């Protein structure tokens, strides 16, 4: 179906909007609205952040200046859910690039994708 919100293209576009929010200090607002109430983000350093923490703190994080998302794959996980797996490379001005594999799990809530789980796994260059 062309307007299916859980396609590779639709979820990749949503991920791009999320990363773009991180270049403008708007990640807390973006992800606070996108995440389900019980969703978590698991970062490469082992930190687990809930939606309330993300919404309250991510706007104050240093902004990314550039990012690329590559090798995206869709993993269906049910009739109303799917995961997007991809490789992200991002950099802040004057810093070494951050490279990791990302997985974002979405479920439909009110017909729209909502983020239920996000995890980062570091990869070496």
Secondary structure, 3 states (H helix, E strand, C coil): CCCCCCCHHHHHHHHHHHHHHHCCCCHHHHHHHHEEEEEEEECCCCCEEEHHHHHHHHHHCCCCCEEEEEEEEEEEEECCEEEEEEEEEEECCCCCCEEEEEEEEEEEECCEEEEEEEEEEECCC
